[in-house]
Amino acid sequence: MSDRGYVNLIRHLTRTSSTLPLETIQASIAHYLARPPVPIPGSPTALTAAVLGSPLFRPYTYVKLTALAVAFRHAVHLRVAVHRAEAEQSPASILPPSRGVNVTARLAKWTRATLEGFAGSAAVIRLACASGMLLGLQDWDAELKVTEKEARVRAKVEEEVVLALAEVVDTYARVGSGWEMDFKRSLAAKGVEEDPLALAVLLASQCAQFVAPQRLQALPLPTVVDILLSTIERSYHTGTFLSQASTGVRRDAEDKLIILSKSAFAQAVRSIASSTYIASMASLARFTALSLTVLVESRRVPGWEAIGRTLARLQSLTGTVEEDWLQCPLAGVNEDSDLADDNTREIATATWQVLKTLLFTTLMVLQSILSTVVFVPGPQSTASSSASPLTSSPYATALDALHTLSHLSFVMPQFGGVASTSEGGLPELKRAFYMALDVLSASEAEAGRFVQELCHHETMSGKGKETLPRVLLDAKKAFALACVEQLVPVLSEAVIQSQVYPLCYPHLWDASHRETYESAHSVMLAIFVSHAKNSGVQRPSEPAFTERILPMYAHCLVENSFDGRLSTTQLCMAYAALVRSASSFGYASAAAQCSSTNVDADSMAWFCIEVLLDAIRHARAAPVKATLPYSPDAQASSSSSPPAPVTEQESFDIPSEHLHRLQLALIATVPSVSLILLPRLLAEVKAIVVSVSLPSLAHDASARRIEEMRAELVEAIFRAVSQDVGDSEKDYAIEWWYENREELVLAKTAARHPVFDGVEASAQSHAPNIVSRL
């Protein structure tokens, strides 16, 4: 006896339109595919053929095709439930295991029967249904134990996805005749039919990652990549959605921004934000990345050509967005209070969401390209004569990737920037950024040209830059500094002196933009470290540029030790790195030439320490407000009235946090000096720690804080002696600790063993790596 609901479903499938909601038809298809009526027809083949041949799902729209895909995916789930119910009802205790209900085998049989109904159907419909089936099988892949025989059925579903997509590409990607193109345009203009190519790649992108790479190789991958890129470009209106922002934005009487609700800019942003393709952009980008990887690994020359075209189109897209953002009034908005009303906030939020999605899309594709550059040799590395002049070299690919990221540098501060070490950063951004720099650093010539281009662009002044928002310029400069920092080891001294140093210098004292400020200091430290590693290779007759600027930077670090600038951890790491680099200047060539080089290195290291000691003495003499004589604050106030005298009660107040920070920085330099300087430095350290004592007039709060400060200083010394000091200085440092620990440690604190307690300390007390690059 036939099922009445099944008959009604067949009747609706034969019509061009239905009175039933699409969700009802979708649920009905899934139900009867999983539970076909018995005895007629008794198999899902007939219903599958009826569904795929139904005019109800034409013309093609994303809503209709998605309903089909979901119906077939749910049908797989329902069929598994049917077979599991049969397995639970079977007398398993009586029948042998070989005769029991095998859920996986029966699901494979049902899948095979369902695929038989695909024959002769339109490619777009087959793709939608096959992708849904593949996703359904993937949902149960981990739970069901699939044998080799049953895996062949899934392979048939994967092949159906590939063949259907290839047929759609072959049918719609070629340029048709004039009447055919006019007919397609008329359908699109009436909103009757969406682009079949875009729909096909969108459907395929949902399941492409579950298709075996060897099966994807059967696709016309260069064409598929071009279609995917075209779909991505259209999703972002080819990057022009910000072009009319200036005409759709006004300012009210309070100088707050108002975005006109019916302006072209607002409508464009809403259109993109609500687009189906933007919602599925992660799948589209992932499919693009996968297609490029499979193409390059299977067909190297066409793959590298596709990489070149992809990078060119991404650069064009992001470049257009950046150019329009420079003129967008939203670029100068720093706080939510700068926006006038809720509608303006809604459009501004949607704009940033679109920009972030564009950054994610770009990163996903760039990661695939850069991984290919690293692991797959380029056509130029082989002797093949088939390499096309359009193929890119690995260095050119890395340059294009960095230029593409540079266009979106104004979005990166939303995630902490490329050099952020915080947990809230974007790992994918750092991975793509540093991978591109690693590839580029393999060529000193290309790296040098790139750095000179960056520095020239950032230091160049003009009328256009003066009108740009500060936050935008800072983001661009922070990106440039982060690039330069990683490439310093392969740069010549001439480039560092003429290009890099002028780029960093203005930002060494400006902490208003934190990322630019920290990046400038990171570049300076990278310059010293790189010079220290290379100084022993060839000793010039005159001091190198890096050695000449060392005194300036030592004073600079001290001047940046105040609150709101370098943190305590950053200051300690930076000053220790500076002293360590100064101690290494010329050290490698000392044994081959004479000991004077080593003496020069120790002299430069001790100069840095003397600068820090002078600052400590000055800060101790002014406990209320320590101001260095060479700091900008002191220079600005040198002509003003003298400071108020310090009373006796104030002189017994807690030592300033600034002084404590300088003392910790001095202790941090202990592992950075040679054995010659170590006794002298430890004597200074001891004198400083002993001077931190309880005054007779100190109140309880002051006493507790002074005890905490001294405990921190002693703990820092202990950590330096037990963990950080080098092997050649270890014996002396431990002996010094035993001789002085009673004087260093307060009476109520137990003295610690530098060897046995040092292991425990290393496991329990690790300073947070706030800025690891410092």
C-alpha positions in Angstrom: 0.0 0.0 0.0 1.5 3.3 -1.0 2.2 6.1 1.4 -0.1 9.1 0.9 2.5 11.6 2.1 5.0 10.1 -0.4 2.5 10.5 -3.3 1.8 14.1 -2.3 5.6 14.8 -2.3 5.9 13.3 -5.8 3.0 15.5 -7.0 4.7 18.7 -5.7 8.0 17.7 -7.2 6.4 17.6 -10.7 5.2 21.2 -10.5 7.1 24.4 -11.2 5.9 25.9 -8.0 4.4 24.6 -4.7 2.1 25.9 -2.1 4.1 24.2 0.6 7.0 26.0 2.2 10.5 25.0 1.0 11.4 23.8 4.5 8.4 21.3 4.5 9.5 19.9 1.1 13.1 19.6 2.4 12.0 17.7 5.4 9.7 15.4 3.4 12.5 14.6 0.9 14.9 13.7 3.8 12.2 11.5 5.5 11.3 9.5 2.4 14.9 9.1 1.2 15.7 7.5 4.5 12.5 5.6 4.8 11.3 4.8 1.2 7.7 3.3 1.2 7.4 -0.5 0.9 6.8 -2.3 -1.4 6.5 0.5 -3.9 9.1 1.8 -4.8 11.1 0.3 -1.8 14.3 2.0 -2.8 15.6 5.6 -2.7 16.6 5.5 -6.4 13.2 6.5 -7.8 12.7 9.4 -5.4 16.3 10.6 -5.9 15.6 10.7 -9.7 12.3 12.6 -9.1 14.0 15.1 -6.8 16.9 15.8 -9.2 14.6 16.1 -12.2 12.0 18.3 -10.5 11.4 21.7 -12.0 10.6 23.0 -8.5 14.3 23.7 -7.9 14.7 25.8 -11.1 15.8 28.5 -11.8 18.8 27.9 -9.6 19.0 30.0 -6.4 21.2 29.5 -3.4 18.1 29.0 -1.1 16.8 26.1 -3.3 20.1 24.4 -3.8 21.0 24.7 -0.1 17.6 23.1 0.7 18.5 20.1 -1.5 21.9 19.7 0.1 20.5 19.9 3.6 17.8 17.3 2.6 20.3 14.8 1.4 22.6 15.4 4.4 19.7 14.9 6.8 18.6 11.8 4.9 22.0 10.2 5.7 21.5 10.9 9.4 18.0 9.5 9.4 19.1 6.4 7.5 21.8 5.7 10.1 19.1 6.0 12.8 16.9 3.5 10.9 19.7 1.0 10.7 20.7 1.5 14.3 17.1 0.9 15.3 17.1 -2.3 13.3 20.3 -3.4 15.0 18.8 -2.8 18.4 15.7 -4.9 17.6 17.5 -7.8 16.0 18.1 -10.9 18.2 21.8 -10.4 18.5 22.1 -13.1 21.2 20.7 -15.7 18.9 22.2 -14.8 15.5 26.0 -15.0 14.9 27.9 -11.7 14.4 28.3 -12.4 10.7 24.5 -12.5 10.3 23.7 -9.5 12.5 22.7 -6.0 11.3 25.8 -4.2 9.9 24.9 -0.5 10.1 27.9 0.6 7.9 27.3 -2.0 5.2 23.6 -1.2 5.0 24.3 2.5 4.8 26.7 1.9 2.0 24.1 -0.1 0.1 21.6 2.7 0.6 24.1 5.3 -0.6 24.8 3.2 -3.7 21.1 3.0 -4.5 20.7 6.8 -3.9 23.6 7.5 -6.3 21.9 5.5 -9.0 19.2 8.1 -9.1 21.7 10.9 -10.1 22.0 9.6 -13.7 21.0 12.1 -16.4 20.3 15.0 -14.1 21.6 18.6 -14.4 25.1 19.1 -13.1 24.2 21.9 -10.6 21.5 19.8 -9.0 23.8 16.8 -8.8 26.4 18.9 -7.2 24.0 20.2 -4.5 22.7 16.7 -3.7 26.1 15.0 -3.8 27.7 17.7 -1.5 24.9 17.1 1.0 25.4 13.4 1.0 29.2 13.7 1.4 28.7 16.0 4.4 26.3 13.6 5.9 28.8 10.7 5.5 31.5 12.8 6.9 29.4 13.5 10.0 29.4 9.8 10.8 32.9 9.0 9.5 34.5 9.0 13.0 31.8 6.9 14.6 31.1 4.3 12.0 33.8 1.8 11.3 34.2 1.9 7.5 35.9 -1.0 5.8 37.8 -0.8 2.5 34.8 -2.1 0.6 32.4 0.5 2.1 35.0 3.3 1.7 34.6 2.8 -2.1 31.0 3.9 -1.8 32.1 7.2 -0.2 34.7 7.5 -3.0 31.8 7.3 -5.5 30.2 10.3 -3.7 33.4 12.3 -3.8 33.7 11.5 -7.5 30.2 12.6 -8.1 31.0 16.0 -6.5 34.1 16.4 -8.6 32.4 15.4 -11.9 29.4 17.6 -11.3 31.6 20.6 -10.5 33.8 19.9 -13.6 30.7 19.7 -15.8 29.3 23.0 -14.4 32.7 24.7 -15.0 32.9 23.3 -18.5 29.3 24.4 -19.3 29.3 27.9 -17.8 32.9 29.1 -17.7 33.4 29.3 -21.5 32.4 32.5 -23.3 29.1 31.9 -25.0 27.7 33.5 -28.1 26.1 37.0 -28.1 22.5 35.8 -27.7 23.5 33.4 -24.9 25.2 36.2 -22.9 22.3 38.6 -23.5 19.9 35.9 -22.2 22.0 35.3 -19.1 22.2 39.0 -18.4 18.4 39.3 -18.7 17.8 36.5 -16.3 20.3 38.0 -13.8 18.7 41.5 -14.2 15.2 40.1 -13.4 16.6 38.3 -10.4 15.3 35.0 -11.8 18.6 33.1 -11.7 21.8 33.5 -9.8 25.2 32.9 -11.3 25.5 29.0 -11.7 29.3 29.2 -11.5 29.3 31.1 -8.2 26.6 28.8 -6.8 28.6 25.7 -7.9 31.9 26.8 -6.2 30.0 27.9 -3.2 28.3 24.5 -2.8 31.6 22.6 -3.6 33.5 24.8 -1.1 31.3 23.4 1.8 32.6 19.8 1.2 35.9 20.2 -0.8 38.1 19.7 2.2 36.6 16.2 2.6 37.4 15.2 -1.0 40.6 13.3 -1.5 43.3 15.5 -3.2 43.9 12.9 -5.9 40.3 13.2 -7.0 40.5 17.0 -7.0 43.3 16.8 -9.5 40.7 15.8 -12.1 39.2 19.3 -11.9 40.3 22.1 -14.2 41.9 23.7 -11.2 43.3 26.9 -12.9 39.8 27.7 -14.0 38.3 26.8 -10.7 40.8 29.1 -8.9 39.9 32.0 -11.3 36.2 31.4 -10.6 36.7 31.4 -6.9 38.7 34.6 -7.0 36.0 36.2 -9.2 33.4 35.2 -6.6 35.5 36.6 -3.8 36.0 39.9 -5.6 32.3 40.2 -6.4 31.5 39.5 -2.8 33.5 42.6 -1.8 32.2 44.6 -4.7 35.8 44.5 -6.1 36.9 46.5 -3.1 34.9 49.7 -4.1 32.3 49.5 -1.3 34.1 52.4 0.5 34.4 54.7 -2.5 31.2 56.6 -1.7 31.8 56.9 2.0 32.6 60.6 1.9 29.3 61.4 0.3 27.3 59.4 2.7 28.8 60.8 5.9 28.0 64.1 7.6 28.9 65.8 10.9 26.4 67.1 13.4 26.7 70.2 15.5 28.8 68.4 18.1 31.2 67.3 15.3 30.1 63.7 15.5 29.8 61.5 12.5 26.5 60.6 11.0 26.2 58.0 8.3 23.1 58.6 6.2 20.9 55.5 6.3 19.9 55.6 2.7 23.2 56.6 1.3 25.0 54.4 -1.3 27.7 53.7 1.2 25.3 52.4 3.9 23.5 50.3 1.3 26.7 48.8 0.0 27.9 47.9 3.4 24.6 46.3 4.3 24.5 44.4 1.1 27.9 42.9 1.6 27.4 42.2 5.3 24.2 40.3 4.7 25.5 38.5 1.6 25.4 34.7 1.5 28.9 34.7 0.0 30.3 36.7 2.9 28.7 34.3 5.4 30.4 31.4 3.5 33.7 33.3 2.9 35.7 31.0 5.1 34.7 28.0 3.0 35.4 29.9 -0.3 38.8 31.0 1.0 39.6 27.4 2.2 38.6 25.9 -1.2 40.8 28.5 -3.0 43.7 27.6 -0.8 43.2 23.9 -1.2 42.8 24.3 -5.0 46.1 26.2 -5.2 47.9 23.6 -3.1 46.7 20.6 -5.1 47.4 22.4 -8.4 51.0 23.3 -7.6 51.7 19.9 -6.2 50.3 18.1 -9.3 51.1 20.6 -12.1 53.9 22.8 -11.0 54.1 25.4 -13.9 50.3 26.0 -14.2 50.2 26.1 -10.4 52.9 28.8 -10.1 51.1 30.8 -12.8 47.9 30.6 -10.8 49.8 31.8 -7.7 51.0 34.8 -9.6 47.5 35.7 -10.9 46.0 35.1 -7.4 48.5 37.5 -5.7 47.9 40.1 -8.4 44.2 40.0 -7.9 44.5 40.1 -4.1 46.8 43.1 -4.3 44.4 44.9 -6.6 41.4 44.1 -4.3 43.2 45.1 -1.0 44.9 48.1 -2.7 41.5 49.5 -3.7 40.1 49.0 -0.2 43.1 50.8 1.3 43.0 53.7 -1.1 39.3 54.3 -0.4 39.8 53.9 3.4 42.4 56.7 3.3 39.6 59.0 2.3 36.9 57.4 4.5 35.7 59.6 7.4 35.5 56.4 9.6 39.3 56.1 9.4 39.7 59.0 11.9 37.2 57.6 14.5 39.0 56.4 17.6 36.1 56.0 20.1 32.5 55.0 20.0 31.5 58.4 21.3 32.6 60.0 18.0 29.6 58.4 16.3 26.3 60.3 16.6 23.6 57.6 16.7 22.8 53.9 16.8 22.3 53.7 13.0 25.8 55.1 12.5 27.3 52.7 15.0 25.6 49.8 13.2 27.0 50.8 9.8 30.4 51.4 11.3 30.4 48.0 13.0 29.3 46.3 9.8 32.1 48.1 7.9 34.7 46.8 10.3 33.3 43.3 10.2 33.6 43.3 6.4 37.2 44.6 6.6 38.1 41.9 9.2 36.5 39.2 7.0 38.6 40.5 4.0 41.7 40.2 6.2 40.8 36.6 7.2 40.1 35.7 3.5 43.5 37.1 2.4 45.4 35.4 5.2 43.8 32.0 4.4 44.9 32.2 0.8 48.3 33.6 1.6 49.1 30.9 4.1 48.5 28.3 1.4 50.6 30.1 -1.1 53.5 30.7 1.3 53.5 27.1 2.4 53.7 26.1 -1.2 56.7 28.4 -1.8 58.5 26.9 1.2 57.9 23.2 0.4 57.4 23.0 -3.3 60.3 24.0 -5.6 59.5 26.7 -8.2 59.7 26.1 -11.9 63.0 28.1 -12.0 64.7 25.5 -9.8 64.3 22.8 -12.4 65.9 22.4 -15.7 62.5 22.2 -17.5 62.1 24.5 -20.4 58.4 24.6 -20.0 58.5 27.3 -17.3 56.4 30.3 -18.3 57.7 33.8 -18.0 54.5 34.5 -16.0 55.6 32.3 -13.1 56.9 34.1 -10.0 60.0 33.4 -8.0 59.7 32.6 -4.3 61.1 36.0 -3.4 58.6 37.8 -5.7 55.8 35.8 -4.2 56.9 36.7 -0.7 57.1 40.4 -1.7 53.6 40.3 -3.2 52.3 38.7 0.0 53.8 41.4 2.1 52.5 44.2 -0.1 49.0 42.6 0.1 49.2 42.5 3.9 50.6 46.1 3.9 47.4 47.3 2.2 45.4 45.9 5.2 47.7 47.1 7.9 45.1 49.5 9.1 42.9 46.5 10.1 45.7 44.7 12.0 45.6 46.9 15.1 42.1 45.4 15.8 44.0 42.2 16.6 47.0 43.7 18.3 49.1 44.1 15.2 51.6 41.7 13.5 54.2 41.9 16.3 51.8 41.5 19.2 52.7 38.8 21.8 49.5 38.9 23.7 47.0 36.0 23.7 44.4 38.1 21.9 46.5 38.3 18.8 45.7 36.6 15.5 47.9 33.5 15.0 47.1 33.2 11.3 48.3 36.8 10.7 51.6 36.2 12.4 52.1 32.9 10.6 51.6 34.4 7.2 53.6 37.5 8.0 56.7 35.8 9.4 56.6 33.1 6.8 56.7 35.7 4.0 59.6 37.4 5.8 61.5 34.1 6.2 61.2 33.5 2.5 62.3 37.0 1.6 65.3 37.0 4.0 66.9 34.2 2.0 67.8 36.8 -0.6 69.8 39.8 0.8 69.3 41.8 -2.4 65.5 41.4 -2.4 65.3 42.0 1.3 67.4 45.2 1.0 65.3 46.6 -1.8 62.1 45.9 0.1 63.4 47.6 3.2 64.6 50.6 1.2 61.2 50.9 -0.4 59.4 50.6 3.0 61.7 53.2 4.6 61.5 55.6 1.7 57.7 55.4 1.7 57.3 55.9 5.4 59.9 58.7 5.8 58.6 60.6 2.7 56.5 63.6 3.6 53.9 65.2 1.5 50.6 67.1 1.4 48.6 63.8 1.3 50.1 62.4 4.5 49.5 65.5 6.5 45.8 65.1 6.1 45.6 61.4 7.0 44.5 60.3 10.5 47.4 59.6 12.9 46.1 56.2 13.8 46.3 55.1 10.1 49.8 56.4 9.7 50.9 54.7 12.9 49.5 51.4 11.8 51.3 51.6 8.5 54.6 52.5 10.2 54.2 49.8 12.8 53.9 47.2 10.0 56.9 48.6 8.2 59.0 48.5 11.5 57.9 44.9 12.1 59.1 43.9 8.6 62.4 45.7 9.1 63.0 44.1 12.4 63.0 40.6 10.9 65.2 41.6 8.0 67.9 43.5 9.9 70.3 40.5 10.0 70.6 40.5 6.2 70.8 44.3 5.7 74.0 46.1 5.0 75.3 48.8 7.4 74.7 51.4 4.8 71.0 50.6 4.5 70.7 50.6 8.3 72.4 53.9 8.7 70.6 55.7 5.8 67.2 54.1 5.9 66.4 52.1 9.0 67.8 54.4 11.7 66.0 57.5 10.5 62.8 55.4 10.4 63.1 54.3 14.0 64.5 57.4 15.7 61.4 59.6 15.8 59.4 56.9 17.6 61.9 55.9 20.3 60.4 58.5 22.8 56.9 58.6 21.5 54.7 56.0 23.4 51.4 57.4 22.2 51.1 54.5 19.7 52.2 51.5 21.6 52.9 49.1 18.7 55.0 51.6 16.8 56.9 52.6 19.9 57.7 49.0 20.9 58.5 48.0 17.3 61.0 50.9 17.0 62.9 49.7 20.1 62.8 46.2 18.8 64.4 47.2 15.6 67.1 49.1 17.4 67.9 46.1 19.6 67.9 43.9 16.5 70.5 46.2 14.9 72.8 45.8 18.0 72.4 42.0 18.1 73.0 41.7 14.4 76.2 43.8 14.6 77.4 41.9 17.6 77.1 38.6 15.6 78.9 40.0 12.6 81.5 42.3 14.2 84.1 39.6 14.5 84.0 38.8 10.9 85.8 41.9 9.7 87.1 44.6 12.1 87.1 48.0 10.5 89.7 50.6 11.3 86.9 53.1 12.5 84.0 52.4 14.8 81.0 51.1 13.0 77.7 53.1 12.8 76.1 50.7 15.3 78.9 51.3 17.8 78.6 55.1 17.4 74.9 55.1 18.3 75.3 52.8 21.3 75.8 55.7 23.8 72.7 57.5 22.4 70.5 54.3 22.8 71.8 53.6 26.3 70.6 57.1 27.4 67.4 56.5 25.4 66.5 53.4 27.3 67.1 55.2 30.6 64.9 58.1 29.5 62.2 55.5 28.6 62.2 53.9 32.1 59.5 56.2 33.4 55.9 55.1 33.9 53.8 54.9 30.7 56.8 54.0 28.6 58.8 50.7 28.7 57.5 48.3 31.3 59.8 46.9 33.9 60.1 43.6 32.0 60.7 45.4 28.7 63.3 47.7 30.2 65.2 44.8 31.9 65.2 42.7 28.7 66.2 45.6 26.5 69.0 46.8 28.7 70.4 43.3 29.2 70.3 42.8 25.4 72.1 46.1 24.8 74.9 45.3 27.3 75.2 41.7 25.9 75.6 43.1 22.4 78.1 45.7 23.6 80.1 42.9 25.3 80.2 41.0 22.0 81.4 43.8 19.8 84.6 42.5 18.2 84.8 39.5 20.5 85.1 36.9 17.8 88.2 38.5 16.3 90.0 39.2 19.6 91.7 35.8 19.8 93.0 36.1 16.2 94.2 39.7 16.5 94.9 41.1 20.0 93.2 41.5 23.4 92.5 45.2 22.8 89.3 44.3 20.9 88.0 42.5 23.9 88.9 45.5 26.1 87.0 47.8 23.8 84.0 45.6 24.1 84.1 45.5 27.9 84.6 49.3 27.8 81.4 49.8 25.8 79.5 47.4 28.0 80.6 49.2 31.2 79.7 52.5 29.6 76.1 51.3 29.3 76.2 50.2 32.9 77.6 53.6 34.0 74.7 55.3 32.3 72.3 53.2 34.3 74.2 53.8 37.5 74.2 57.5 37.0 70.4 57.3 36.5 70.0 55.3 39.7 72.1 57.8 41.7 70.1 60.7 40.3 66.7 59.0 41.0 67.9 58.2 44.5 68.7 61.8 45.1 65.2 62.8 44.1 62.9 60.1 45.6 59.7 62.2 45.1 60.1 62.6 41.3 63.2 61.4 39.6 63.9 63.3 36.4 67.0 62.6 34.5 69.1 65.6 33.4 69.1 64.5 29.8 65.4 63.6 29.6 62.9 65.6 27.5 61.1 66.6 30.7 64.2 67.9 32.3 65.1 69.9 29.2 61.7 71.4 29.1 61.8 72.4 32.8 65.4 73.5 33.1 64.5 77.2 32.9 61.7 76.9 35.4 61.7 77.4 39.1 63.8 74.9 41.2 62.0 72.0 42.7 60.5 72.3 46.2 62.7 71.1 49.0 62.2 67.6 50.3 61.2 67.5 54.0 62.6 65.0 56.4 59.4 63.0 56.5 59.3 62.8 52.7 63.0 61.7 52.5 62.0 58.6 54.5 59.2 57.8 52.1 59.1 54.6 49.9 61.8 54.7 47.1 60.2 55.6 43.8 58.9 52.8 41.5 61.1 54.4 38.9 64.2 53.9 41.0 63.2 50.3 41.7 62.7 49.7 38.0 66.2 51.0 37.2 67.7 48.8 40.0 66.0 45.7 38.5 67.4 46.7 35.1 70.9 46.9 36.5 70.6 43.4 38.0 69.3 42.1 34.7 72.6 43.0 33.1 74.6 40.6 35.4 74.5 37.7 33.0 75.4 40.0 30.0 78.9 41.0 31.1 82.2 39.2 30.9 84.1 37.7 33.8 86.3 40.7 33.9 83.4 43.1 34.6 81.4 40.8 36.8 83.1 41.5 40.2 82.8 45.2 39.6 79.1 45.0 38.6 78.2 42.7 41.5 79.8 45.1 43.9 77.5 47.9 42.6 74.5 45.6 42.8 75.3 44.7 46.4 75.6 48.3 47.4 72.3 49.1 45.8 70.4 46.2 47.5 71.9 47.0 50.9 70.9 50.6 50.6 67.2 49.6 50.4 66.7 49.4 54.1 63.9 50.3 56.6 64.1 54.0 57.8 63.4 54.6 61.5 60.4 56.9 60.7 58.8 54.6 58.2 55.2 53.6 58.8 53.8 50.1 58.3 52.8 50.5 54.6 56.2 52.0 53.8 57.9 49.2 55.7 56.0 46.5 53.8 56.7 48.1 50.4 60.4 48.5 51.1 60.5 44.8 52.2 58.8 43.8 49.0 61.2 45.9 46.9 64.3 44.4 48.6 62.9 40.9 48.2 62.3 41.5 44.5 65.9 42.7 44.1 67.3 39.7 46.0 65.1 37.3 44.0 66.3 38.9 40.7 70.0 38.5 41.8 69.4 34.9 42.8 67.7 34.1 39.5 70.6 35.8 37.6 73.2 33.8 39.5 71.5 30.4 39.6 70.0 30.4 36.1 71.2 33.1 33.7 74.9 33.5 34.3 77.1 31.7 31.7 79.3 28.7 32.4 82.5 30.7 32.6 81.1 33.1 35.1 79.1 30.6 37.1 81.8 29.6 39.6 82.6 33.2 40.6 78.9 34.2 40.8 78.0 31.3 43.1 81.0 32.0 45.3 80.0 35.7 45.5 76.4 34.7 46.5 77.6 32.5 49.3 79.8 35.3 50.6 77.1 38.0 50.5 73.8 36.3 50.8 73.5 37.1 54.5 73.8 40.8 53.9 71.5 40.7 50.9 68.7 38.7 52.4 66.6 40.3 55.1 66.6 38.5 58.5 63.1 37.2 58.1 63.9 35.6 54.6 65.7 32.3 54.4 68.8 32.3 52.3 68.5 30.1 49.2 71.0 27.7 47.6 71.9 28.9 44.1 72.2 25.4 42.6 69.4 23.3 44.2 66.9 26.1 44.8 67.7 27.5 41.4 66.1 24.5 39.6 63.0 25.0 41.7 63.0 28.7 40.9 63.3 28.1 37.2 60.2 25.9 37.3 58.1 28.3 39.4 59.1 31.8 38.5 59.1 32.7 34.9 58.8 36.3 34.0 56.0 36.9 31.5 57.3 37.4 28.0 55.5 40.6 27.4 57.6 41.6 24.4 59.7 38.6 23.5 61.2 40.4 20.5 62.9 42.9 23.0 
